């Protein structure tokens, strides 16, 4: 089952990457974003969508590991993902600048990439999370898929799909609702979007 989880994660992650990277130039327009932010929004969406294989591995394998009673390791990996995201956001978004901490000033390097920098930071964090979760799974004595067949196995996947499909439909409906609501907010202008996001 762990081997099948890896197979499904890679297949679905790769498919979603192709779809969302391909659609990234038009999604901001579909969501009613103003012309002045469409380019940055498209870059952000495309870069964040590029490592969806790793994000799928992070989510699905985290579920597999939790399913056998280890809730601590996936939590620690996700803490690592968030810390990496924060650190790389700090380094990639802003320019090189003077920073003061506890009364001491020093020069902090920055890449000054702005919105693409935020997306790259998130992508790096997802890659770390996916690789870390695969490493944890491969080292797990009880469920390591080493030596198992990774080709799809209907006997294992069919009962999984009975649980998965309703869950996917539920998540899809929730996400579509969020997208619809975001589109309504976007139609009010960039200032309204910023205020909404901050709130």
Secondary structure, DSSP 8 states (H G I E B T S, - for coil): -HHHHHHHHHHHHHHHHHHHHHHHHHHHHHTT--HHHHHHHHHHHHHHHHTHHHHHHHHHHHHHHHHTT-HHHHHHHHHHHHHHHHHHHHHHSSEEEEEEETTEEEEEEEE--THHHHHHHHHHHHHHHHHHHHHHHHH-TTT--TTS--S--HHHHHHHHHHHHHHHHHHHHHHHHHHHHHHHHHTT-HHHHHHHHH-
